[in-house]
Amino acid sequence: MSPSPETTTLDIEGMTCASCASFVQKSLARTPGVQSAVVNYATEKATIEYLPDLATPAALKEAVVQAGYGVVEQAPDTSAAERTEEIDRQKALAYQSIKRRFWVAAVLAAVIMPLSMLMLWPALMAQVNMQWLNYGLLLLTLPVLLFSGREFYVSAWNSFRHRTANMDTLIAIGTGAAFLYSVAATVVPGFFTSRGLMPEVYYDTTATIIALILLGKVLELRAKTRTSAAIRALMGLQSKTARVVRPNGEEVDLPIEQVQLGDVILVRPGEKVATDGHIIEGQSAIDEAMLTGESLPVDKKTGDPVFGATLNKTGSFRFRVTKVGADTMLAQIVRLVEDAQGSRAPIQRLADKVSAVFVPTVVVIALLTFAVWFAVSPAETRLPLALVNFVAVLIIACPCALGLATPTAIMVGTGKGAEHGVLIRNAEALEKAYQVNTVLLDKTGTITRGEPAVTEFLSSPGHDLSHLIALVAAVERSSEHPLAEAVVRYAEAQGISALPATGFRAIEGKGAAADVAGQPVLVGNRRLLADEGISLPSELNAQAERLLAQAQTVLYVAVGGQAVGLVAVADTVRDTSAAAIQRLQALGLEVVMMTGDNPQTAARVAQQVGIKRYFAEVLPQDKAGKVQELQAEGRVVAMVGDGINDAPALAQADIGLAIGSGTDVAMEAAGITLMRSDLHGVVTAIDLSRQTMRTIRQNLFFAFVYNTLGIPIAAGVLYPFFGVLLSPMLAAGAMALSSVSVLTNSLRLRGFRPAAYIK
């Protein structure tokens, strides 16, 4: 039996455009044993799925190197935080380097440009030795090429050696052709004049193009850094140290890397929780907003889970460590966001196909442009005109905007989702959520709390209600039944302490009994009272019939052999469910409920939350069938659930959303995980997907339109109508602007506010 595929991620160096990413991806995909490879230009990462018996990490790195690019090396035991920190450090160095190159080019271009303008003034030309001026311009331009623009030419040469082409190929050919023509016109002007050609120089074009392209690169790097801010923010949440309590009571501050499973950690007010665990002593309110998006602190007591990076607000407590390092909730969230940012959305496929053939196509168009202009221009200007338009086509045709259109929006969108407690597994899930028109909600644990709660506590006339609650709580405190736990929680919430009880006994299938304050107390169903020969007063009987008609569970209370009270228990609707469902409907979505309960209970809950259509008495094994039923109606279905029996339905749906309090099985089957245990996360997920996909479509439209219009204009198609040609320098500015515009549009998503919280 062959081993199962493994997945690894490589940080790629040297990519300058989407064509680079496409070539690296092809090189990896051709490596024996590689099943799939995705290279993301925006994140500069390659995600590879491979068979370990046929391919090795070393072979994958070699494939990248053979393609002409580099791999950022990391030590095997490097943590995610250290890896991100090292990559950020290297990016910061690259940013400083490109800024220096830009400023050198900008300053020299600012000198070269006015000197070149002297040629436009015949009176000044008569006062200046043009031959010496051209040599001066050549000397000023050389540092721009050899220092500021060196990386373009090195990258273009490497691509040529590997029989491919990228954006740097276009820049190198364009600026190189203008520069070499200018050098020839400077050194041997007679060669041109003897053939009836004008010996013009384009040093200003060469220098200014390189300066403008570098300016675009500087702005692009700044913007790309901001798109991954969510990952760095999550990494920064991790506590650096932990106060570990030794078995002898000694407290020791240790680096978080040295904390081990089973350690006991002390957390004081105002401190961060170091890692994941369960409280063993004390209680507090903990701010979990960084993980769940929930603004209100969560009350925690002994036995409750706590998570690393959350903030302790009030009391002190001790907890036992259950997860460390890569297994913690924060690490899993970071990994999920990284995976989502590196994934590819189906909408990106067209851009990928275009990018793969883009550069060779542009070179062919540029050569055709040169040939046409050379053929139709007057003899003395044919070479300069052909050259200018040739360079303009090469420079304006940048595939960067196409390559950045989708991944940058996905990076910002998935990061923003994590901020609001919405974990998106991959870009495909994000795109699917955008297409949803029907939301199918499992009732228990999704619309409702998933646990019984007391809805009414009634006593017969003449009996003190508080005293009766204390008597019932005394009996139920010794029981492990979920209904008993609901009664105890209700008493505690009312501030009523249970009285001492003796002689407790559970009566299977009926209820429980005990002696409290010297009186026998019975709590259970109607059969328990009948077996004990206790009749129900007419007023309590009427109330019981009312509660049963509302599909609530009724517990009957007898004290001293007399029926004196009723307790109504039901799985209550979450406080936020009705408002969230209203928001979903406001987004134009049909909301459908599914439950295993009887039609009466289903109708009551549906009415409470404003749902018109529901499925009742659905068995666990039939839930996926209900999803198929809706899909057969032509609907795109989002299934929301939290239990193991929801997993098949989550997988069957077009997009599954698992409530964060649910099981790991449910989350594994879902495309989106909601960290908060309420339906506002569903609203946020769908609203975020819509805004992200809208941004992607805007980006792709802009990128395609830019190249569709820009290349013909640069080729001179408007010249016969308006007598205007596009300067290569304007082409360079437009090219830089295209990438920056796409990035800026994607960054608008950082201002996303969930519709769930907009009033």
Secondary structure as the mmCIF struct_conf table of DSSP 4:
data_model
#
loop_
_struct_conf.conf_type_id
_struct_conf.id
_struct_conf.beg_label_comp_id
_struct_conf.beg_label_asym_id
_struct_conf.beg_label_seq_id
_struct_conf.end_label_comp_id
_struct_conf.end_label_asym_id
_struct_conf.end_label_seq_id
HELX_LH_PP_P HELX_LH_PP_P1 SER A 2 PRO A 5
STRN STRN1 GLU A 6 GLU A 13
BEND BEND1 CYS A 17 CYS A 17
HELX_RH_AL_P HELX_RH_AL_P1 ALA A 18 ALA A 29
TURN_TY1_P TURN_TY1_P1 ARG A 30 ARG A 30
BEND BEND2 THR A 31 THR A 31
TURN_TY1_P TURN_TY1_P2 PRO A 32 GLY A 33
STRN STRN2 VAL A 34 ASN A 40
TURN_TY1_P TURN_TY1_P3 TYR A 41 GLU A 44
STRN STRN3 LYS A 45 TYR A 50
TURN_TY1_P TURN_TY1_P4 PRO A 52 LEU A 54
HELX_RH_AL_P HELX_RH_AL_P2 PRO A 57 GLN A 66
TURN_TY1_P TURN_TY1_P5 ALA A 67 GLY A 68
STRN STRN4 GLY A 70 VAL A 71
TURN_TY1_P TURN_TY1_P6 PRO A 76 ASP A 77
HELX_RH_AL_P HELX_RH_AL_P3 ALA A 80 MET A 117
HELX_RH_3T_P HELX_RH_3T_P1 LEU A 118 LEU A 120
HELX_RH_AL_P HELX_RH_AL_P4 PRO A 122 GLN A 127
BEND BEND3 VAL A 128 VAL A 128
HELX_RH_AL_P HELX_RH_AL_P5 MET A 130 PRO A 143
HELX_RH_PI_P HELX_RH_PI_P1 VAL A 144 SER A 148
BEND BEND4 GLY A 149 GLY A 149
HELX_RH_AL_P HELX_RH_AL_P6 ARG A 150 ARG A 161
TURN_TY1_P TURN_TY1_P7 HIS A 162 ARG A 163
HELX_RH_AL_P HELX_RH_AL_P7 MET A 167 VAL A 187
HELX_RH_AL_P HELX_RH_AL_P8 PRO A 189 THR A 193
TURN_TY1_P TURN_TY1_P8 SER A 194 GLY A 196
HELX_RH_AL_P HELX_RH_AL_P9 TYR A 203 THR A 227
TURN_TY1_P TURN_TY1_P9 SER A 228 SER A 228
HELX_RH_AL_P HELX_RH_AL_P10 ALA A 229 GLY A 236
TURN_TY1_P TURN_TY1_P10 LEU A 237 LEU A 237
BEND BEND5 GLN A 238 GLN A 238
BEND BEND6 LYS A 240 LYS A 240
STRN STRN5 THR A 241 VAL A 245
HELX_LH_PP_P HELX_LH_PP_P2 ARG A 246 ARG A 246
TURN_TY1_P TURN_TY1_P11 PRO A 247 ASN A 248
BEND BEND7 GLY A 249 GLY A 249
STRN STRN6 GLU A 251 PRO A 255
HELX_RH_3T_P HELX_RH_3T_P2 ILE A 256 GLN A 258
TURN_TY1_P TURN_TY1_P12 LEU A 261 GLY A 262
STRN STRN7 VAL A 264 VAL A 267
TURN_TY1_P TURN_TY1_P13 PRO A 269 GLY A 270
HELX_LH_PP_P HELX_LH_PP_P3 GLU A 271 GLU A 271
STRN STRN8 LYS A 272 LYS A 272
HELX_LH_PP_P HELX_LH_PP_P4 VAL A 273 VAL A 273
BEND BEND8 THR A 275 THR A 275
STRN STRN9 ASP A 276 GLY A 282
STRN STRN10 SER A 284 ASP A 287
HELX_RH_AL_P HELX_RH_AL_P11 ALA A 289 THR A 292
BEND BEND9 LEU A 296 LEU A 296
STRN STRN11 VAL A 298 LYS A 300
TURN_TY1_P TURN_TY1_P14 THR A 302 GLY A 303
STRN STRN12 PRO A 305 VAL A 306
TURN_TY1_P TURN_TY1_P15 GLY A 308 ALA A 309
STRN STRN13 LEU A 311 ASN A 312
BEND BEND10 THR A 314 THR A 314
STRN STRN14 PHE A 317 LYS A 323
HELX_RH_3T_P HELX_RH_3T_P3 GLY A 325 ASP A 327
BEND BEND11 THR A 328 THR A 328
HELX_RH_AL_P HELX_RH_AL_P12 MET A 329 GLY A 342
BEND BEND12 SER A 343 SER A 343
HELX_RH_3T_P HELX_RH_3T_P4 PRO A 346 GLN A 348
HELX_RH_AL_P HELX_RH_AL_P13 ARG A 349 VAL A 376
BEND BEND13 SER A 377 SER A 377
TURN_TY1_P TURN_TY1_P16 ALA A 379 THR A 381
HELX_RH_AL_P HELX_RH_AL_P14 ARG A 382 ILE A 396
TURN_TY1_P TURN_TY1_P17 PRO A 399 PRO A 399
HELX_RH_AL_P HELX_RH_AL_P15 CYS A 400 GLU A 419
TURN_TY1_P TURN_TY1_P18 HIS A 420 GLY A 421
STRN STRN15 VAL A 422 ILE A 424
HELX_RH_AL_P HELX_RH_AL_P16 ALA A 427 GLN A 435
STRN STRN16 THR A 438 ASP A 442
HELX_RH_PI_P HELX_RH_PI_P2 LYS A 443 ILE A 447
STRN STRN17 THR A 448 SER A 459
TURN_TY1_P TURN_TY1_P19 PRO A 461 GLY A 462
BEND BEND14 HIS A 463 HIS A 463
HELX_RH_AL_P HELX_RH_AL_P17 LEU A 465 GLU A 476
TURN_TY1_P TURN_TY1_P20 ARG A 477 SER A 478
HELX_RH_AL_P HELX_RH_AL_P18 PRO A 482 ALA A 493
TURN_TY1_P TURN_TY1_P21 GLN A 494 GLY A 495
HELX_LH_PP_P HELX_LH_PP_P5 SER A 497 PRO A 500
STRN STRN18 ALA A 501 ILE A 507
TURN_TY1_P TURN_TY1_P22 GLU A 508 LYS A 510
STRN STRN19 GLY A 511 VAL A 516
TURN_TY1_P TURN_TY1_P23 ALA A 517 GLY A 518
STRN STRN20 GLN A 519 GLY A 524
HELX_RH_AL_P HELX_RH_AL_P19 ARG A 526 ASP A 531
TURN_TY1_P TURN_TY1_P24 GLU A 532 GLY A 533
HELX_RH_AL_P HELX_RH_AL_P20 SER A 538 ALA A 549
TURN_TY1_P TURN_TY1_P25 GLN A 550 ALA A 551
STRN STRN21 THR A 553 VAL A 559
TURN_TY1_P TURN_TY1_P26 GLY A 560 GLY A 561
STRN STRN22 GLN A 562 VAL A 573
HELX_LH_PP_P HELX_LH_PP_P6 ARG A 574 ARG A 574
TURN_TY1_P TURN_TY1_P27 ASP A 575 THR A 576
HELX_RH_AL_P HELX_RH_AL_P21 SER A 577 ALA A 586
TURN_TY1_P TURN_TY1_P28 LEU A 587 GLY A 588
STRN STRN23 GLU A 590 MET A 594
BEND BEND15 GLY A 596 ASP A 597
HELX_RH_AL_P HELX_RH_AL_P22 PRO A 599 VAL A 609
TURN_TY1_P TURN_TY1_P29 GLY A 610 GLY A 610
STRN STRN24 ARG A 613 PHE A 615
BEND BEND16 GLU A 617 GLU A 617
HELX_RH_3T_P HELX_RH_3T_P5 PRO A 620 ASP A 622
HELX_RH_AL_P HELX_RH_AL_P23 LYS A 623 ALA A 632
TURN_TY1_P TURN_TY1_P30 GLU A 633 GLY A 634
STRN STRN25 VAL A 637 GLY A 641
BEND BEND17 GLY A 643 GLY A 643
HELX_RH_3T_P HELX_RH_3T_P6 ILE A 644 ASP A 646
HELX_RH_AL_P HELX_RH_AL_P24 ALA A 647 GLN A 652
BEND BEND18 ALA A 653 ASP A 654
STRN STRN26 ILE A 655 ILE A 659
TURN_TY1_P TURN_TY1_P31 GLY A 660 SER A 661
BEND BEND19 GLY A 662 GLY A 662
HELX_RH_AL_P HELX_RH_AL_P25 ASP A 664 ALA A 669
BEND BEND20 GLY A 671 GLY A 671
STRN STRN27 ILE A 672 LEU A 674
BEND BEND21 MET A 675 ASP A 678
TURN_TY1_P TURN_TY1_P32 LEU A 679 LEU A 679
HELX_RH_AL_P HELX_RH_AL_P26 HIS A 680 ALA A 715
TURN_TY1_P TURN_TY1_P33 GLY A 716 LEU A 718
HELX_RH_AL_P HELX_RH_AL_P27 TYR A 719 PHE A 722
HELX_RH_AL_P HELX_RH_AL_P28 PRO A 728 LEU A 747
HELX_RH_3T_P HELX_RH_3T_P7 ARG A 748 GLY A 751
HELX_RH_3T_P HELX_RH_3T_P8 ALA A 755 TYR A 757
#
